[in-house]
Amino acid sequence: MARTAAAGTASSVHPDDLAPPGWHRFREIAWHLPRFLAGLGPVGPRGPEDGPPVLVLPGFLSSDRTTMDIRRALARAGWRAYPWGLGVNLGAKRDTLKQLKKRIDEIYDGRPILLVGWSLGGMFAREFAHSHPEQVRAVVTLCSPFSGDFKTNTNIREWYERVAGHDVNEPPFKRGEGKPPVPTLAFWSRRDGIVAPSAARGRDHEIDHHVEIDTNHIGAVLWRPALAQIVHEIGAFLTRTEGRPPIAKRPSESNS
């Protein structure tokens, strides 16, 4: 198998198209360690019970504990934020989309659900939207490597293939083609220590809108300034797409 290229090693390729150097992945792990306590607390739904539903999907080798802070941020903004409830994300499995459909059916109350997926979770969200667009309000990806060459757009491809048990180009389910038939918003970062910037940004025909955030890979679900920007941009994107704010003001807010 071809080894992942390091940024700056191929003069004919734009740096944004290459994964960061391999040692950056260890910096990501080190950055996360002092923030481990952020994942403590109940992992159940957060936010007002009548708030619009949003399901947050964790990245590779992470779980609902890792996405606790972004669900808290969404809940504070008025969303009813749900964990994915499927344990640690160990890569694509034959029943991944089936299990995700079961989870979404548990949440679905007739209102389409906003899917927010971090890293690999964002790729799962895009795949689900291809199969069941009627249940999806929009897909938001956070530093997800959905675009470009899957062999070279991250620096953990070899780790992924060992854990998941399949080639990145041969997932155990049929992959959707092109942009999902729902609104799509992609967040990406030049400071990402795992994913090539262009892989998370996507090409014009693959997404509806993209936004750059100034954080590393794990910061997309843990760093408060990035979370505030992400929540704000989601609201602005849906307002433009749907013609009205996604969360109606409550009477107490209208009178304040």
N, C-alpha and C positions, 0 to 999 in steps of 0.2 A: 504494500500500500504506500501511496505517496505521503510523505510527512508534511505536516502543516508548515507553511512558510511563515517566516517572521517578517514583520513590517519593515519595509525599507530594503529587503534583500533582492527584490526584482525591480530593476530600474524601469522596465517597460510597463509595470503595473502601478496604478495609482495607489498610494498608501492607504486610502480609505477602503480599498478592496481586499486588503490583507489583514489577517488576524494579528492581534498584538503579539509581541514576543512571549514565549512560553512562560518566562518567570513572572509575568504579570498576573498569572492565575493564582500564584502563591501570595502575591500582594493583596489580591481580592479576599482570600481566606483570612489573612492577618487582619485586614480592615474589619472583617465581620466579627471576629472573636470578642472584642470589648463591647459589642452591641448585642451579644447573645441574649442578654436579659430582656431585650425588647420583645422577644417571642413568648415571654411568660404571660400567663393569664388565660381565661376561658377562650377557646377557639371557635365558639359558636357564632351565630349571626350577630352583627353589630349595627347600630343605627336605628332610626325610627321604624317601627313595624310596618307602617304604611309607605315608607320611602321606596323609590324605584329600585328594583333589584339589580345587584351587580355581583357577579361571581368572579373571584380572583383565583387564578391558576398559578401554582408555584413553578419555579424553574427546575432544571435537572439537579438531582440529589438534594432538593429542598422540599419543604412541606408547608403546611398551614402556619407553623410556628414562624417560618421565615417571612411570610407575607403579613404578619400581624399588624405591623405599623402602617402599611398602605391601606389595609382594611379599616384601621382606626381613622385614618385621614379621610377616607371616603365616607365613613359613617358620620364623622363630624360635619361633613358637607351636606348631609341629609339623605345619603344613599342607605339602603338596606344591604349591607355588605356580607356576603356569604363566603365561607371557606370551601375549598373544593372537596374536602372530606375523603380523599382517596389515598391518604398516607404520603409516603415519600415518593417523589417523581423519579422513577428509575428508567425513564426512557419510554419510547413507543412500544406498546405491546399489542397483541392481536385484539384484545378486548378494551383498549384504552378509550376509543370513541364510544363503545357500547356502555362502558361504565360512566363516562361523562354524560351521555344521554340520560342514563338513569338518574344521575345527580341533578341534572337540569330539570328533569320531569318532577323531581321532588320540590323544586323551588318554583317552578312555573305556575303562575296564577292567571294566565291570560295576557299578562304584560310581557313583551319581549325583554330578555335579560341582557344587560351589558356584560360582555366578557372582557376582563382585563387579565392578560397573561404576561407573566414575566419570563423572559428568555424562552426556554422550551415550552413553557406554558402558553406563551403567545402563539407558538406554532400549532399547538393543539387547538387553541381557540379558533384560529383561521380554518383549520381542517373541519372542526365541528360546524362552523358557519357555512361551509360549502355544502354539508349534508343536510342541515336543518336551519336554513335561514329564517324560517317563520318564527323561531323561538329566540332569535338573536337581535337585539336592538342595534348593536354595533360591536366591533372588535377593536380593542386597544392593546397594542403590543408594547412591551417595555424591554428594550434592548434584546429583541428576539431575532435570531439569525435566519430569517425566512427567505432572504434573497441571495442570489449569487451562487458560488460553488460551495456546496456543503462540505467538501473535502478540505477547503482552505479558509473558510470564513470564520472559523473559531480556532482557538488554540487548545481545545479540550476534545477534539474529534476522536482521538484514539481512546481516551478515557470513556467517552460516550459509547463507542462501539464495543468495548470490553464489558461494560456494565449492562447495556441494553441487549447485547447479543446479536446485533445485526449491523450491516453496512449502513452508513448514513444515507446512501442513495437507494436503499432497498428496505424501507420501513415495512412492518408486517400488516399494513393496510393500504388501500389505494389512496394516493395523495391527490388532493384537489389541484386543479390547474388555474393559474392566474389569481386575480383578486377575488376574494369571497363576495357573494352578491349582497353584501350589507355594507354600511359605512365603516371605513377602516382608518384608524389613527395610529401612527407609529412614532414611538419615542426612541431616540438614539443618542449616543454620546461619543465624542472624540476621546474621552478619557476612559472609555470602556476597556477593561483589562482582559476580556474574554472574547468579545465579538468584534469583527471588522465593522467600522462605522456604516459603510454602505450596505452591509448585510441587514442591519437593523433599520436603516432608513428606507430601503426599498426603492424600486424604480417607479416612475410616474404611473405606469400601467398596473402596478401591484398594490397601490394604496391610494387613498383619497387625500391624505394630508400627513405631513410628518413634522415633528418638533424636536429640536436639539435640546438636551438637558446637560447641565454641567456637573456630572458626577461619574463615579465609576460604575461597574456593572451591578454590584450588590446594592449600591446607593440608590438605585432606581426603586427599591422597595423599602429602604431603611432610612435614607438621609432626608431629614425634614424639609429643608429648602426645596429639594427635588420633588418631594411628595406634594408640597403646596403648589408647585408649578404644574405637576401632572394633573391634580384634581381640578385646578383652574382651567387648564387647556382642554380637559375632557368636557367640562361644562360649556366652554366657548365653542368647541367643535360641534357638540350636539345642538346647541342653540342655532348655529348656522345651518346645520343639516336639517333640523326639524322645524325651524322657524319660531321656536319658543324655548325658554330655559327648561332644562330637563327636570328641575326640582322646583315645584311651586312654593312660593313663600307661604309660611304659616300665618294665621291671623295675628299672632303675637308679634311676628316680624313686620307685618304690614302696618301695624299700629305704632310701632316703635319709632 
